[in-house]
Amino acid sequence: MEFMARRPRRPTIDLSPLVDVVFLLIIFFTVSTTFREGTGLPITLPSAGTATAAPAGPIEISIDPSGRIAIDGQVFASVEQARGRLEQLLSEAETRRVLLRGDTKVPYGTVVEILDLARSLKAGVTLGTRRDGRASPTEPERR
């Protein structure tokens, strides 16, 4: 008795487990990712009742109560020391915009020096504030 020859079956790969693993990896990286908030200096922004949200500049400058200046994460002791870093960042930036975030106890003279420096470098300056009644001072409103 002669049997019909079986055709060899083509091997197949089941992609369902692969898709499951990819989705689990996407979920893991989405949940575990942390985003940089602020510049590292502990500051309390002044409040303003008329504060409105505005697009931030690519360069953030923060001034803490002791007068230390942080420009995109680097901390400087004086405006003169910060000048070179700000010039470098502005020359590399697409838009010449600066977000200035100063603590409520920062001397007015320091704020004016930073404003003058940014304007002398032809940068637009936005002042960071928080809206009155906001629970957390770490979430700035831009004005």
Secondary structure as a PSIPRED ss2 file (coil, helix, strand):
# PSIPRED VFORMAT (PSIPRED V4.0)

   1 M C   1.000  0.000  0.000
   2 E C   1.000  0.000  0.000
   3 F C   1.000  0.000  0.000
   4 M C   1.000  0.000  0.000
   5 A C   1.000  0.000  0.000
   6 R C   1.000  0.000  0.000
   7 R C   1.000  0.000  0.000
   8 P C   1.000  0.000  0.000
   9 R C   1.000  0.000  0.000
  10 R C   1.000  0.000  0.000
  11 P C   1.000  0.000  0.000
  12 T C   1.000  0.000  0.000
  13 I C   1.000  0.000  0.000
  14 D C   1.000  0.000  0.000
  15 L C   1.000  0.000  0.000
  16 S H   0.000  1.000  0.000
  17 P H   0.000  1.000  0.000
  18 L H   0.000  1.000  0.000
  19 V H   0.000  1.000  0.000
  20 D H   0.000  1.000  0.000
  21 V H   0.000  1.000  0.000
  22 V H   0.000  1.000  0.000
  23 F H   0.000  1.000  0.000
  24 L H   0.000  1.000  0.000
  25 L H   0.000  1.000  0.000
  26 I H   0.000  1.000  0.000
  27 I H   0.000  1.000  0.000
  28 F H   0.000  1.000  0.000
  29 F H   0.000  1.000  0.000
  30 T H   0.000  1.000  0.000
  31 V H   0.000  1.000  0.000
  32 S H   0.000  1.000  0.000
  33 T C   1.000  0.000  0.000
  34 T C   1.000  0.000  0.000
  35 F C   1.000  0.000  0.000
  36 R C   1.000  0.000  0.000
  37 E C   1.000  0.000  0.000
  38 G C   1.000  0.000  0.000
  39 T C   1.000  0.000  0.000
  40 G C   1.000  0.000  0.000
  41 L C   1.000  0.000  0.000
  42 P C   1.000  0.000  0.000
  43 I C   1.000  0.000  0.000
  44 T C   1.000  0.000  0.000
  45 L C   1.000  0.000  0.000
  46 P C   1.000  0.000  0.000
  47 S E   0.000  0.000  1.000
  48 A E   0.000  0.000  1.000
  49 G C   1.000  0.000  0.000
  50 T C   1.000  0.000  0.000
  51 A C   1.000  0.000  0.000
  52 T C   1.000  0.000  0.000
  53 A C   1.000  0.000  0.000
  54 A C   1.000  0.000  0.000
  55 P C   1.000  0.000  0.000
  56 A C   1.000  0.000  0.000
  57 G C   1.000  0.000  0.000
  58 P C   1.000  0.000  0.000
  59 I E   0.000  0.000  1.000
  60 E E   0.000  0.000  1.000
  61 I E   0.000  0.000  1.000
  62 S E   0.000  0.000  1.000
  63 I E   0.000  0.000  1.000
  64 D C   1.000  0.000  0.000
  65 P C   1.000  0.000  0.000
  66 S C   1.000  0.000  0.000
  67 G C   1.000  0.000  0.000
  68 R C   1.000  0.000  0.000
  69 I E   0.000  0.000  1.000
  70 A E   0.000  0.000  1.000
  71 I E   0.000  0.000  1.000
  72 D C   1.000  0.000  0.000
  73 G C   1.000  0.000  0.000
  74 Q E   0.000  0.000  1.000
  75 V E   0.000  0.000  1.000
  76 F E   0.000  0.000  1.000
  77 A C   1.000  0.000  0.000
  78 S C   1.000  0.000  0.000
  79 V H   0.000  1.000  0.000
  80 E H   0.000  1.000  0.000
  81 Q H   0.000  1.000  0.000
  82 A H   0.000  1.000  0.000
  83 R H   0.000  1.000  0.000
  84 G H   0.000  1.000  0.000
  85 R H   0.000  1.000  0.000
  86 L H   0.000  1.000  0.000
  87 E H   0.000  1.000  0.000
  88 Q H   0.000  1.000  0.000
  89 L H   0.000  1.000  0.000
  90 L H   0.000  1.000  0.000
  91 S H   0.000  1.000  0.000
  92 E H   0.000  1.000  0.000
  93 A C   1.000  0.000  0.000
  94 E C   1.000  0.000  0.000
  95 T C   1.000  0.000  0.000
  96 R C   1.000  0.000  0.000
  97 R E   0.000  0.000  1.000
  98 V E   0.000  0.000  1.000
  99 L E   0.000  0.000  1.000
 100 L E   0.000  0.000  1.000
 101 R E   0.000  0.000  1.000
 102 G E   0.000  0.000  1.000
 103 D C   1.000  0.000  0.000
 104 T C   1.000  0.000  0.000
 105 K C   1.000  0.000  0.000
 106 V C   1.000  0.000  0.000
 107 P C   1.000  0.000  0.000
 108 Y H   0.000  1.000  0.000
 109 G H   0.000  1.000  0.000
 110 T H   0.000  1.000  0.000
 111 V H   0.000  1.000  0.000
 112 V H   0.000  1.000  0.000
 113 E H   0.000  1.000  0.000
 114 I H   0.000  1.000  0.000
 115 L H   0.000  1.000  0.000
 116 D H   0.000  1.000  0.000
 117 L H   0.000  1.000  0.000
 118 A H   0.000  1.000  0.000
 119 R H   0.000  1.000  0.000
 120 S H   0.000  1.000  0.000
 121 L C   1.000  0.000  0.000
 122 K C   1.000  0.000  0.000
 123 A C   1.000  0.000  0.000
 124 G E   0.000  0.000  1.000
 125 V E   0.000  0.000  1.000
 126 T E   0.000  0.000  1.000
 127 L E   0.000  0.000  1.000
 128 G E   0.000  0.000  1.000
 129 T E   0.000  0.000  1.000
 130 R E   0.000  0.000  1.000
 131 R E   0.000  0.000  1.000
 132 D C   1.000  0.000  0.000
 133 G C   1.000  0.000  0.000
 134 R C   1.000  0.000  0.000
 135 A C   1.000  0.000  0.000
 136 S C   1.000  0.000  0.000
 137 P C   1.000  0.000  0.000
 138 T C   1.000  0.000  0.000
 139 E C   1.000  0.000  0.000
 140 P C   1.000  0.000  0.000
 141 E E   0.000  0.000  1.000
 142 R E   0.000  0.000  1.000
 143 R C   1.000  0.000  0.000
